[in-house]
Amino acid sequence: MARKQKTKPKKLKRSNPKRERLVKLLLENRGISVSAAMKEVGYSDAYAKNPQQITSTDSWDELMKKHLPDEKLAKAHEALLTSKHVERLVVHAGTPDEDLADMLKEANCTLKKIYIFMGEKHVLFWAPNDKAREAAVDMGYKLKGRYTSRIKIERSLSDLTDEELDQLLDEEAKKIAK
């Protein structure tokens, strides 16, 4: 009779506290690079010079799923698409309120209040917050590695004429712009 082989129990994946701190630092500080964050949490300078050594791993992908899941990113993306902030416009006191309201509506803004101060008409309105929208969405996509662009080179660039190089650059710029 054949003997059953004993199987070793699978080891549970241990979390990596340094990587956890790295992800949290990146999510809390929008302007910091992955390399700078790596140094700050204690990675060596040599390791920090090549952040893809961390960001291209399965464990990094798991951390991204945990801290920045697609559902959360999609929800934030949707909210940011309608993000607004308060703006103020100062116009001549004789400008009709109806004209101001029409102008703001055309610019996708919402009139909140009009008041006169020191002989001028002040208009408060909600305006799209384009900078906040772009920055938050950009950060999420960068962290998830969604901005990769691959260019296939079939010939050596040194073999191409200036015109051919210009044409290749134009083609790639069109692809990126889409």
Backbone as a chain_set.jsonl record, in Angstrom:
{"seq": "MARKQKTKPKKLKRSNPKRERLVKLLLENRGISVSAAMKEVGYSDAYAKNPQQITSTDSWDELMKKHLPDEKLAKAHEALLTSKHVERLVVHAGTPDEDLADMLKEANCTLKKIYIFMGEKHVLFWAPNDKAREAAVDMGYKLKGRYTSRIKIERSLSDLTDEELDQLLDEEAKKIAK", "coords": {"N": [[0.842, -1.183, 0.0], [0.537, 2.21, -0.871], [2.189, 4.925, 0.657], [0.897, 7.874, 2.139], [1.899, 11.116, 1.242], [3.181, 13.564, 3.367], [2.034, 16.85, 3.605], [3.283, 20.086, 3.821], [1.996, 22.7, 5.818], [0.75, 25.67, 4.321], [2.572, 28.668, 4.495], [1.495, 31.602, 6.039], [1.186, 34.705, 4.413], [3.312, 37.19, 5.421], [2.813, 40.482, 6.469], [4.431, 43.365, 5.18], [5.765, 45.713, 7.027], [7.273, 47.982, 6.365], [6.695, 48.433, 3.665], [3.98, 48.869, 3.909], [4.004, 51.29, 5.362], [5.225, 52.849, 3.429], [3.293, 52.914, 1.344], [1.181, 54.202, 2.691], [2.413, 56.665, 3.246], [2.802, 57.635, 0.634], [0.139, 57.892, -0.2], [-0.758, 59.857, 1.501], [0.818, 62.101, 1.006], [0.797, 64.021, -1.595], [2.734, 65.225, -3.28], [5.119, 63.873, -3.115], [7.739, 61.807, -4.345], [8.03, 58.332, -5.314], [10.595, 57.349, -4.862], [11.649, 59.224, -2.987], [9.87, 58.802, -0.878], [10.457, 56.152, -0.291], [13.055, 56.387, 0.763], [12.436, 57.89, 3.005], [10.963, 56.11, 4.606], [12.861, 54.282, 5.245], [14.244, 52.677, 3.366], [17.212, 51.757, 1.576], [19.446, 54.075, -0.094], [20.368, 53.116, -2.551], [18.44, 51.185, -3.21], [16.203, 52.79, -3.31], [16.681, 54.277, -5.563], [15.731, 52.81, -7.627], [12.724, 52.462, -7.8], [10.934, 50.792, -9.106], [11.62, 48.263, -8.456], [10.143, 47.675, -6.28], [7.552, 48.58, -6.939], [6.807, 47.012, -9.086], [6.119, 44.535, -8.215], [4.211, 41.628, -7.13], [3.366, 41.826, -4.51], [3.241, 44.573, -4.145], [1.157, 45.185, -5.864], [-0.888, 43.922, -4.465], [-0.941, 45.497, -2.144], [-1.793, 47.874, -3.309], [-4.335, 47.121, -4.116], [-5.447, 46.795, -1.626], [-5.163, 49.334, -0.275], [-5.868, 51.2, -2.189], [-8.257, 50.467, -3.733], [-9.859, 49.525, -6.83], [-12.593, 50.172, -6.867], [-12.768, 52.223, -4.977], [-11.09, 54.129, -6.115], [-12.49, 54.611, -8.474], [-14.844, 55.688, -7.424], [-13.857, 58.024, -6.201], [-12.832, 59.236, -8.47], [-15.18, 59.708, -9.903], [-16.437, 61.502, -8.115], [-14.608, 63.577, -8.179], [-14.892, 64.459, -10.746], [-17.044, 66.12, -10.595], [-16.265, 67.955, -8.787], [-16.166, 71.061, -7.079], [-15.377, 74.535, -6.339], [-15.46, 77.598, -4.423], [-15.648, 80.678, -6.054], [-14.885, 84.147, -6.751], [-16.097, 87.0, -8.342], [-15.622, 90.246, -9.505], [-17.481, 92.874, -10.714], [-18.703, 95.61, -12.752], [-21.005, 97.724, -11.095], [-23.359, 98.219, -12.433], [-23.903, 96.05, -14.018], [-26.285, 93.786, -15.167], [-27.969, 91.399, -13.086], [-29.119, 89.15, -14.269], [-27.632, 88.838, -16.615], [-25.161, 88.139, -15.525], [-25.82, 85.716, -14.274], [-26.523, 84.162, -16.536], [-24.064, 84.125, -17.902], [-22.424, 82.754, -16.073], [-23.731, 80.302, -16.011], [-23.315, 79.369, -18.617], [-20.606, 78.885, -18.42], [-20.527, 76.628, -16.925], [-20.871, 77.046, -14.193], [-22.221, 77.77, -10.904], [-24.304, 80.165, -9.694], [-24.171, 81.769, -6.541], [-24.321, 83.993, -4.787], [-24.904, 87.514, -4.936], [-23.598, 90.657, -4.235], [-23.276, 94.129, -3.299], [-20.391, 96.024, -2.807], [-18.506, 98.662, -1.774], [-19.227, 100.148, -4.064], [-18.98, 98.324, -6.142], [-20.007, 95.341, -7.837], [-20.074, 92.233, -6.391], [-19.678, 88.852, -7.071], [-20.424, 85.688, -6.005], [-19.718, 82.326, -6.664], [-20.039, 78.819, -7.496], [-17.465, 77.001, -8.964], [-16.06, 74.701, -11.349], [-13.517, 72.588, -10.02], [-10.868, 72.186, -11.396], [-8.072, 71.725, -11.023], [-7.878, 70.215, -8.627], [-9.36, 68.004, -9.385], [-7.833, 66.915, -11.496], [-5.331, 66.422, -10.232], [-5.815, 64.514, -8.136], [-6.898, 62.294, -9.493], [-4.829, 61.772, -11.26], [-2.763, 61.057, -9.48], [-3.77, 58.663, -8.392], [-3.899, 56.985, -10.665], [-1.188, 56.923, -11.362], [-0.021, 55.634, -9.121], [-1.13, 53.149, -9.422], [0.092, 52.296, -11.67], [-0.883, 52.84, -14.224], [-0.115, 54.528, -16.228], [1.66, 53.627, -18.077], [3.524, 53.586, -21.033], [4.169, 52.024, -23.969], [6.497, 51.725, -26.52], [7.1, 50.325, -29.551], [10.03, 49.498, -31.103], [11.179, 48.91, -34.19], [13.309, 49.254, -35.844], [16.668, 50.425, -35.618], [17.141, 53.567, -34.135], [19.176, 55.123, -35.107], [19.322, 54.432, -37.725], [17.311, 55.768, -38.986], [16.0, 58.511, -40.916], [15.887, 62.083, -40.404], [13.35, 62.995, -41.085], [11.848, 60.627, -40.924], [12.105, 60.097, -38.21], [10.767, 62.347, -37.145], [8.195, 61.784, -38.103], [7.608, 59.382, -36.72], [7.61, 60.348, -34.08], [5.453, 62.135, -34.217], [3.351, 60.306, -34.701], [3.386, 58.785, -32.321], [2.802, 60.786, -30.474], [0.171, 61.384, -31.2], [-1.075, 58.979, -30.51], [-0.745, 58.991, -27.734], [-2.183, 61.254, -27.063], [-4.781, 60.448, -27.441]], "CA": [[0.0, 0.0, 0.0], [1.339, 3.431, -0.978], [2.098, 5.83, 1.809], [0.513, 9.263, 1.821], [2.935, 12.101, 1.516], [2.764, 14.661, 4.246], [2.199, 18.172, 2.989], [3.547, 21.159, 4.785], [0.981, 23.761, 5.748], [1.223, 26.888, 3.663], [2.872, 29.783, 5.383], [0.704, 32.799, 5.792], [1.986, 35.85, 3.973], [3.501, 38.21, 6.446], [2.763, 41.825, 5.904], [5.711, 44.066, 5.216], [5.45, 47.006, 7.634], [7.94, 49.075, 5.664], [5.909, 48.705, 2.457], [2.71, 49.462, 4.369], [4.295, 52.705, 5.664], [5.512, 53.492, 2.14], [2.013, 53.165, 0.662], [0.456, 55.231, 3.446], [3.102, 57.938, 3.021], [2.5, 58.079, -0.733], [-1.263, 58.282, -0.285], [-0.974, 61.06, 2.311], [1.633, 63.205, 0.51], [0.635, 64.004, -3.051], [3.862, 65.719, -4.061], [6.34, 63.115, -2.868], [8.012, 60.743, -5.31], [8.17, 57.009, -4.709], [11.977, 57.26, -4.373], [11.777, 60.014, -1.755], [9.096, 58.115, 0.158], [11.211, 54.957, 0.089], [14.136, 56.827, 1.656], [11.849, 58.358, 4.257], [10.525, 54.988, 5.442], [14.008, 53.489, 5.666], [14.92, 51.891, 2.343], [18.539, 52.284, 1.254], [19.492, 54.977, -1.249], [20.528, 52.303, -3.763], [17.145, 50.567, -3.499], [15.266, 53.871, -3.618], [16.953, 54.788, -6.911], [14.997, 51.956, -8.562], [11.469, 52.128, -7.127], [10.214, 49.736, -9.811], [11.918, 46.998, -7.779], [9.016, 47.458, -5.37], [6.249, 48.845, -7.566], [6.477, 46.024, -10.122], [5.955, 43.231, -7.575], [2.857, 41.19, -6.798], [3.004, 42.337, -3.182], [2.851, 45.978, -4.331], [-0.195, 45.144, -6.434], [-1.802, 43.577, -3.371], [-1.08, 46.695, -1.307], [-2.606, 48.834, -4.051], [-5.714, 46.641, -4.026], [-5.903, 47.007, -0.25], [-5.236, 50.75, 0.097], [-6.425, 52.006, -3.272], [-9.002, 49.533, -4.597], [-10.456, 50.106, -8.041], [-13.896, 50.753, -6.544], [-12.527, 53.489, -4.277], [-10.542, 55.053, -7.105], [-13.584, 54.964, -9.383], [-15.758, 56.575, -6.69], [-13.18, 59.321, -6.087], [-12.766, 59.771, -9.826], [-16.509, 60.227, -10.2], [-16.663, 62.691, -7.282], [-13.727, 64.647, -8.646], [-15.419, 64.989, -12.007], [-18.023, 67.161, -10.275], [-15.694, 68.768, -7.719], [-16.277, 72.514, -7.289], [-14.908, 75.411, -5.277], [-16.068, 78.927, -4.474], [-14.9, 81.731, -6.748], [-15.485, 85.476, -6.627], [-15.924, 87.841, -9.516], [-15.994, 91.642, -9.241], [-17.891, 93.499, -11.972], [-19.31, 96.935, -12.643], [-22.255, 97.664, -10.337], [-24.509, 98.304, -13.333], [-24.095, 94.804, -14.776], [-27.522, 93.115, -14.744], [-27.823, 90.093, -12.445], [-29.499, 88.106, -15.215], [-26.483, 88.617, -17.502], [-24.159, 87.413, -14.746], [-26.306, 84.341, -14.1], [-26.406, 83.491, -17.831], [-22.641, 83.941, -18.186], [-21.93, 81.689, -15.205], [-24.348, 79.045, -16.443], [-22.601, 78.956, -19.827], [-19.271, 78.43, -18.011], [-20.741, 75.479, -16.037], [-20.742, 77.514, -12.824], [-23.498, 77.956, -10.23], [-24.387, 81.427, -8.952], [-24.566, 81.596, -5.147], [-24.696, 85.245, -4.128], [-24.436, 88.779, -5.521], [-23.732, 91.766, -3.285], [-22.569, 95.364, -3.641], [-19.435, 96.457, -1.79], [-17.706, 99.816, -2.223], [-19.622, 100.566, -5.407], [-18.779, 97.28, -7.148], [-20.831, 94.157, -7.653], [-19.287, 91.033, -6.112], [-20.444, 87.67, -7.415], [-19.877, 84.438, -5.486], [-20.271, 81.216, -7.43], [-19.332, 77.543, -7.502], [-16.813, 76.737, -10.245], [-15.375, 73.404, -11.379], [-12.185, 72.596, -9.435], [-10.107, 71.378, -12.342], [-6.766, 71.308, -10.492], [-8.085, 69.127, -7.67], [-9.816, 66.842, -10.157], [-6.713, 66.344, -12.235], [-4.271, 65.952, -9.336], [-6.196, 63.296, -7.415], [-7.037, 61.196, -10.444], [-3.475, 61.519, -11.754], [-2.034, 60.33, -8.446], [-4.289, 57.3, -8.311], [-3.476, 56.212, -11.825], [0.265, 56.72, -11.277], [0.256, 54.617, -8.118], [-1.563, 51.847, -9.918], [0.885, 51.964, -12.85], [-1.733, 52.874, -15.413], [0.397, 55.482, -17.205], [2.769, 53.072, -18.835], [3.413, 53.743, -22.481], [5.169, 51.18, -24.614], [6.758, 52.048, -27.915], [7.809, 49.221, -30.186], [11.018, 49.981, -32.063], [11.501, 47.822, -35.104], [14.604, 49.569, -36.443], [17.505, 51.27, -34.782], [16.864, 54.986, -34.391], [20.284, 55.709, -35.881], [19.091, 54.107, -39.146], [16.208, 56.572, -39.501], [16.267, 59.888, -41.324], [15.224, 63.074, -39.545], [11.931, 63.011, -41.449], [11.234, 59.424, -40.364], [12.028, 60.303, -36.752], [9.673, 63.293, -36.907], [6.94, 61.086, -38.355], [7.397, 58.466, -35.589], [7.246, 61.159, -32.91], [4.083, 62.614, -34.428], [2.438, 59.171, -34.534], [3.313, 58.437, -30.904], [2.108, 61.889, -29.788], [-1.249, 61.207, -31.48], [-1.541, 57.836, -29.694], [-0.782, 59.41, -26.333], [-3.235, 62.264, -26.934], [-6.107, 59.802, -27.459]], "C": [[0.887, 1.246, 0.0], [1.11, 4.325, 0.232], [1.713, 7.219, 1.344], [1.676, 10.181, 2.154], [2.383, 13.181, 2.419], [2.997, 15.97, 3.51], [2.4, 19.19, 4.087], [2.43, 22.19, 4.688], [1.58, 24.999, 5.1], [1.471, 27.968, 4.693], [1.98, 30.959, 5.024], [1.637, 33.915, 5.364], [2.089, 36.85, 5.108], [3.42, 39.57, 5.766], [4.135, 42.461, 6.059], [5.439, 45.466, 5.746], [6.079, 48.192, 6.904], [7.165, 49.449, 4.401], [4.562, 49.328, 2.817], [2.917, 50.951, 4.658], [4.549, 53.486, 4.379], [4.213, 53.858, 1.417], [1.252, 54.269, 1.374], [1.084, 56.599, 3.244], [2.791, 58.49, 1.632], [1.064, 58.558, -0.864], [-1.546, 59.572, 0.474], [-0.262, 62.28, 1.754], [1.646, 63.202, -1.002], [1.88, 64.385, -3.82], [5.119, 64.877, -3.957], [6.504, 62.011, -3.911], [8.141, 59.417, -4.575], [9.576, 56.871, -4.129], [12.156, 58.002, -3.059], [11.043, 59.348, -0.598], [9.834, 56.869, 0.636], [12.328, 55.315, 1.055], [13.58, 57.196, 3.017], [11.418, 57.21, 5.172], [11.655, 54.018, 5.763], [14.651, 52.593, 4.633], [16.267, 52.541, 2.033], [18.457, 53.194, 0.027], [19.578, 54.188, -2.553], [19.192, 51.675, -4.177], [16.136, 51.62, -3.94], [15.489, 54.455, -5.015], [16.198, 54.002, -7.979], [13.675, 51.533, -7.936], [10.663, 51.033, -7.824], [10.531, 48.368, -9.22], [10.808, 46.657, -6.781], [7.701, 47.54, -6.125], [5.876, 47.839, -8.646], [6.265, 44.625, -9.536], [4.481, 42.906, -7.325], [2.425, 41.741, -5.45], [2.609, 43.81, -3.253], [1.434, 46.047, -4.895], [-1.223, 44.829, -5.363], [-2.023, 44.775, -2.445], [-1.94, 47.748, -1.995], [-4.077, 48.422, -3.995], [-6.299, 46.915, -2.651], [-6.138, 48.493, 0.047], [-5.886, 51.641, -0.955], [-7.176, 51.096, -4.238], [-9.653, 50.259, -5.772], [-11.792, 50.783, -7.742], [-13.73, 52.126, -5.885], [-11.997, 54.544, -5.254], [-11.638, 55.523, -8.06], [-14.553, 55.932, -8.707], [-15.151, 57.98, -6.545], [-13.11, 60.008, -7.45], [-14.103, 60.417, -10.194], [-16.796, 61.504, -9.408], [-15.827, 63.867, -7.77], [-14.206, 65.247, -9.965], [-16.446, 66.089, -11.788], [-17.533, 68.073, -9.153], [-15.769, 70.26, -8.071], [-15.665, 73.261, -6.117], [-15.509, 76.796, -5.472], [-15.117, 79.905, -5.154], [-15.623, 83.052, -6.538], [-15.12, 86.281, -7.859], [-16.381, 89.241, -9.141], [-16.271, 92.303, -10.587], [-18.454, 94.895, -11.69], [-20.681, 96.804, -11.979], [-23.485, 97.678, -11.238], [-24.767, 97.04, -14.141], [-25.353, 94.085, -14.285], [-27.253, 91.712, -14.169], [-28.14, 88.949, -13.405], [-28.354, 87.78, -16.166], [-25.4, 87.813, -16.797], [-24.556, 85.941, -14.595], [-26.17, 83.551, -15.397], [-24.944, 83.172, -18.156], [-22.082, 82.778, -17.356], [-22.484, 80.321, -15.618], [-23.642, 78.497, -17.679], [-21.226, 78.393, -19.498], [-19.344, 77.235, -17.05], [-20.497, 75.837, -14.575], [-22.135, 77.769, -12.246], [-23.449, 79.222, -9.386], [-24.862, 81.165, -7.529], [-25.044, 82.909, -4.523], [-24.115, 86.428, -4.902], [-24.642, 89.855, -4.471], [-22.892, 92.948, -3.76], [-21.652, 95.728, -2.482], [-18.559, 97.521, -2.406], [-17.96, 100.148, -3.687], [-19.402, 99.54, -6.499], [-19.642, 96.071, -6.806], [-19.899, 92.945, -7.495], [-20.185, 89.815, -6.323], [-19.728, 86.446, -6.855], [-20.54, 83.294, -6.241], [-19.413, 79.97, -7.251], [-18.766, 77.333, -8.894], [-16.162, 75.359, -10.206], [-13.943, 73.538, -10.853], [-11.276, 71.682, -10.262], [-8.771, 70.885, -11.793], [-6.909, 70.145, -9.522], [-8.505, 67.856, -8.389], [-8.636, 66.136, -10.807], [-5.671, 65.724, -11.305], [-4.627, 64.63, -8.653], [-6.313, 62.099, -8.345], [-5.658, 60.788, -10.966], [-2.685, 60.689, -10.747], [-2.493, 58.882, -8.363], [-3.825, 56.439, -9.463], [-1.968, 55.951, -11.803], [0.6, 55.61, -10.295], [-0.117, 53.221, -8.603], [-0.826, 51.449, -11.199], [0.114, 51.986, -14.141], [-1.228, 53.841, -16.485], [1.553, 54.909, -18.015], [2.496, 53.228, -20.319], [4.525, 52.922, -23.106], [5.272, 51.566, -26.086], [7.584, 50.897, -28.492], [8.741, 49.794, -31.247], [11.453, 48.802, -32.918], [12.848, 48.034, -35.788], [15.386, 50.421, -35.465], [17.231, 52.729, -35.144], [17.968, 55.635, -35.228], [20.144, 55.429, -37.376], [18.04, 55.007, -39.783], [16.675, 57.958, -39.919], [15.549, 60.825, -40.356], [13.719, 63.101, -39.824], [11.203, 61.798, -40.857], [11.089, 59.526, -38.841], [10.887, 61.246, -36.401], [8.32, 62.62, -37.081], [6.612, 60.124, -37.205], [6.957, 59.226, -34.341], [5.82, 61.676, -33.021], [3.063, 61.507, -34.192], [2.272, 58.817, -33.055], [2.592, 59.533, -30.114], [0.599, 61.781, -30.0], [-1.831, 60.074, -30.643], [-1.709, 58.249, -28.246], [-1.917, 60.39, -26.098], [-4.622, 61.661, -26.898], [-6.487, 59.43, -26.118]], "O": [[1.853, 1.337, 0.758], [-0.002, 4.454, 0.746], [2.149, 7.682, 0.29], [2.337, 10.048, 3.184], [1.256, 13.645, 2.247], [4.032, 16.165, 2.873], [1.76, 19.145, 5.137], [1.972, 22.512, 3.592], [2.748, 25.329, 5.3], [0.695, 28.158, 5.63], [1.751, 31.258, 3.852], [2.742, 34.053, 5.888], [1.088, 37.291, 5.674], [3.897, 39.764, 4.648], [4.895, 42.124, 6.967], [4.94, 46.32, 5.013], [5.491, 49.271, 6.834], [6.995, 50.629, 4.097], [4.067, 50.207, 2.112], [2.104, 51.781, 4.25], [4.141, 54.641, 4.253], [4.058, 54.981, 0.938], [0.732, 55.179, 0.728], [0.371, 57.59, 3.087], [2.543, 59.686, 1.48], [0.799, 59.533, -1.568], [-2.474, 60.303, 0.129], [-0.699, 63.403, 2.005], [2.414, 62.466, -1.623], [2.068, 63.9, -4.936], [6.096, 65.15, -4.653], [5.534, 61.366, -4.308], [8.338, 59.386, -3.36], [9.743, 56.34, -3.032], [12.749, 57.471, -2.121], [11.536, 59.331, 0.53], [9.837, 56.564, 1.828], [12.53, 54.627, 2.055], [14.161, 56.867, 4.051], [11.503, 57.335, 6.394], [11.441, 53.036, 6.473], [15.534, 51.808, 4.981], [16.433, 53.748, 2.213], [17.53, 53.098, -0.777], [18.939, 54.545, -3.543], [18.86, 51.642, -5.362], [15.319, 51.379, -4.828], [14.582, 55.061, -5.584], [16.043, 54.472, -9.106], [13.512, 50.368, -7.574], [9.801, 50.411, -7.202], [9.794, 47.41, -9.453], [10.571, 45.487, -6.48], [6.835, 46.677, -5.974], [4.726, 47.816, -9.083], [6.236, 43.641, -10.275], [3.626, 43.791, -7.312], [1.259, 42.086, -5.26], [1.737, 44.252, -2.505], [0.618, 46.86, -4.461], [-2.311, 45.406, -5.354], [-3.146, 45.037, -2.015], [-2.725, 48.436, -1.342], [-4.959, 49.268, -3.845], [-7.482, 47.227, -2.515], [-7.193, 48.864, 0.563], [-6.395, 52.715, -0.637], [-6.8, 50.962, -5.402], [-9.951, 51.451, -5.702], [-12.092, 51.842, -8.294], [-14.458, 53.068, -6.197], [-12.411, 55.703, -5.218], [-11.7, 56.702, -8.408], [-15.027, 56.88, -9.332], [-15.834, 58.986, -6.737], [-13.308, 61.218, -7.557], [-14.146, 61.527, -10.725], [-17.33, 62.471, -9.952], [-16.284, 65.009, -7.772], [-13.945, 66.415, -10.253], [-16.696, 66.898, -12.682], [-18.303, 68.877, -8.627], [-15.478, 70.666, -9.196], [-15.46, 72.697, -5.042], [-16.005, 77.125, -6.549], [-13.924, 79.942, -4.851], [-16.805, 83.085, -6.197], [-13.99, 86.243, -8.345], [-17.431, 89.4, -8.517], [-15.425, 92.301, -11.481], [-18.648, 95.289, -10.54], [-21.429, 95.872, -12.275], [-24.546, 97.196, -10.841], [-25.752, 96.968, -14.876], [-25.468, 93.804, -13.092], [-26.433, 90.953, -14.687], [-27.5, 87.899, -13.356], [-28.117, 86.617, -16.492], [-24.793, 86.919, -17.388], [-23.733, 85.042, -14.767], [-25.748, 82.395, -15.373], [-24.631, 82.079, -18.628], [-21.359, 81.927, -17.873], [-21.776, 79.315, -15.575], [-23.399, 77.294, -17.775], [-20.726, 77.522, -20.211], [-18.342, 76.872, -16.433], [-19.976, 75.026, -13.81], [-23.102, 77.958, -12.984], [-22.637, 79.329, -8.466], [-25.83, 80.435, -7.317], [-26.052, 82.934, -3.816], [-23.011, 86.365, -5.443], [-25.718, 89.964, -3.884], [-21.932, 92.79, -4.515], [-22.07, 95.741, -1.324], [-17.939, 97.3, -3.447], [-17.028, 100.397, -4.451], [-19.612, 99.843, -7.673], [-19.961, 95.819, -5.644], [-19.055, 92.674, -8.35], [-21.305, 89.759, -5.818], [-18.569, 86.191, -7.186], [-21.755, 83.282, -6.436], [-18.234, 80.047, -6.907], [-19.48, 77.466, -9.888], [-15.756, 74.899, -9.139], [-13.238, 74.486, -11.199], [-10.966, 70.559, -9.865], [-8.374, 69.751, -12.063], [-6.139, 69.187, -9.589], [-8.06, 66.761, -8.043], [-8.468, 64.924, -10.681], [-5.183, 64.624, -11.564], [-3.799, 63.721, -8.607], [-5.866, 61.004, -8.005], [-5.361, 59.6, -11.096], [-2.013, 59.727, -11.122], [-1.667, 57.974, -8.272], [-3.406, 55.298, -9.268], [-1.523, 54.869, -12.188], [1.414, 54.738, -10.598], [0.517, 52.235, -8.228], [-1.088, 50.382, -11.756], [0.42, 51.23, -15.062], [-1.847, 53.963, -17.542], [2.343, 55.665, -18.58], [1.376, 53.025, -20.789], [5.699, 53.12, -22.793], [4.271, 51.71, -26.787], [8.642, 50.552, -27.965], [8.304, 50.485, -32.168], [12.02, 47.828, -32.423], [13.458, 47.075, -36.261], [14.811, 51.061, -34.585], [17.107, 53.075, -36.319], [17.715, 56.584, -35.97], [20.766, 56.101, -38.199], [17.893, 55.006, -41.005], [17.62, 58.508, -39.353], [14.699, 60.39, -39.579], [12.914, 63.216, -38.9], [10.086, 61.921, -40.354], [10.087, 59.1, -38.267], [10.124, 60.983, -35.471], [7.401, 62.858, -36.297], [5.464, 60.058, -36.765], [6.044, 58.799, -33.633], [5.067, 61.662, -32.048], [2.032, 61.733, -33.559], [1.157, 58.579, -32.59], [1.848, 59.231, -29.181], [-0.174, 62.056, -29.082], [-2.942, 60.186, -30.124], [-2.699, 57.899, -27.604], [-2.55, 60.361, -25.042], [-5.552, 62.282, -26.384], [-7.566, 58.874, -25.913]]}, "num_chains": 1, "name": "protein.A"}
